[in-house]
Amino acid sequence: MSAPPSDVFHEDLANALVPVAFATMAVLNKIGAENDLSLTLLRTLGILRDRRPRMAELAEHLGLEKQTLSGLVARAEKRGLVARAPNAHDGRATDVSLTEEGAALVQRLHAQAQQALAPLAEHLSAADQRVLQELLQRMHRRYGA
């Protein structure tokens, strides 16, 4: 008996996504290395680009233990990239945000990533790129990242 269509679809989809994910990770690793940033710190800075989460929220988002994140944030803080501040609504919680220097770096990193990732989709028509963008955004929203 053959596998149900949904199983075949998911396997084919995974087989299509994995090489693209690997290519994306290779680009991000290269950008991180060029800027003396670990992939985890690069991800952290990307998350902080448009939000100011609590440490616990950031740890959960990154899939890190709070202690591990605390060390990462302390190193980024020492480099002048992020700042910690007490949460305005919960005195026990600490928020993390980009400093001006961190925001400027994130802007440069974003531009580098856009330029380096463009070849992955340049062979697609403009309409296909829009469809791909919409599908990826829907997947991203569903995943909650």
C-alpha positions in Angstrom: 0.0 0.0 0.0 1.4 3.4 -0.9 1.8 6.3 1.6 -1.0 8.8 1.9 -0.6 11.8 -0.4 0.0 14.2 2.5 3.0 12.1 3.7 4.5 12.1 0.2 3.9 15.8 -0.1 5.6 16.6 3.3 8.6 14.4 2.3 8.9 16.2 -1.0 8.5 19.6 0.6 11.1 18.7 3.2 13.5 17.6 0.5 13.0 20.9 -1.3 13.3 23.0 1.8 16.4 21.5 3.3 18.9 22.4 0.6 17.5 26.0 0.6 17.8 26.1 4.4 21.4 24.9 4.1 22.3 27.5 1.5 20.7 30.2 3.7 22.6 29.0 6.7 25.9 29.0 4.8 25.3 32.7 3.8 24.4 33.6 7.4 27.4 31.7 8.8 29.7 33.5 6.3 28.2 36.9 7.2 28.6 36.1 10.9 32.2 35.1 10.5 33.0 38.2 8.5 31.6 40.3 11.3 33.0 38.2 14.2 29.5 37.1 15.2 28.4 33.6 16.1 25.3 32.4 14.3 23.4 32.5 17.6 24.4 36.2 18.2 23.5 37.0 14.6 20.0 35.4 15.2 19.7 37.4 18.4 20.5 40.7 16.8 18.1 39.9 14.0 15.3 39.2 16.5 16.1 42.5 18.4 15.9 44.4 15.1 12.2 45.0 15.5 11.4 44.2 19.1 12.5 44.5 22.7 11.8 41.2 24.4 12.2 40.1 27.9 15.3 37.8 28.5 13.0 34.8 29.1 11.1 35.4 25.8 14.4 35.8 23.9 15.7 32.6 25.4 12.6 30.7 24.5 12.6 32.2 21.0 16.2 31.1 20.4 15.7 27.7 22.1 18.4 28.5 24.7 18.7 28.1 28.4 18.4 31.4 30.3 22.0 31.0 31.6 23.3 30.5 28.1 21.5 33.5 26.8 22.7 35.6 29.8 26.3 34.9 28.8 25.6 35.7 25.1 23.8 38.9 26.0 26.6 39.9 28.4 29.2 39.4 25.6 27.1 41.5 23.2 26.6 44.1 25.8 30.4 44.3 26.4 30.8 44.9 22.6 28.2 47.8 22.8 25.6 46.0 20.6 22.8 45.5 23.1 21.6 46.9 26.4 19.6 45.4 29.2 17.0 47.3 31.2 14.4 46.5 33.8 11.0 45.7 32.3 8.6 48.6 32.9 5.7 46.3 34.0 7.5 43.6 35.8 10.4 44.5 38.1 11.7 40.9 38.1 12.1 40.8 34.3 14.8 42.3 32.1 14.3 43.6 28.6 17.0 43.4 25.9 17.3 45.9 23.1 19.8 47.0 20.5 22.0 50.0 21.2 22.6 52.6 18.4 25.8 50.8 17.5 23.9 47.4 17.5 21.1 48.9 15.3 23.6 50.2 12.8 25.4 46.8 12.7 22.0 45.1 12.1 21.2 47.4 9.3 24.6 46.6 7.6 24.1 42.8 8.3 20.6 43.0 6.8 21.9 44.6 3.6 24.7 42.0 3.4 22.2 39.2 3.8 19.8 40.6 1.2 22.7 40.9 -1.3 24.1 37.5 -0.6 20.7 35.7 -0.6 19.4 37.3 -3.8 21.0 34.7 -6.1 18.8 32.0 -4.5 15.7 33.4 -6.1 17.0 35.5 -9.0 16.0 32.8 -11.5 12.3 33.1 -10.4 10.0 35.5 -12.1 8.8 38.5 -10.2 5.4 36.9 -9.7 7.0 33.7 -8.5 9.1 35.6 -6.1 6.0 37.3 -4.6 4.3 34.0 -4.3 7.4 32.5 -2.6 7.6 35.5 -0.3 3.9 35.1 0.7 4.3 31.4 1.3 7.4 31.8 3.4 5.8 34.6 5.5 2.8 32.4 6.1 5.1 29.5 7.2 7.0 31.9 9.4 3.9 33.2 11.1 2.7 29.7 11.6 6.0 28.6 13.1 6.0 31.6 15.4 9.6 32.6 14.7 
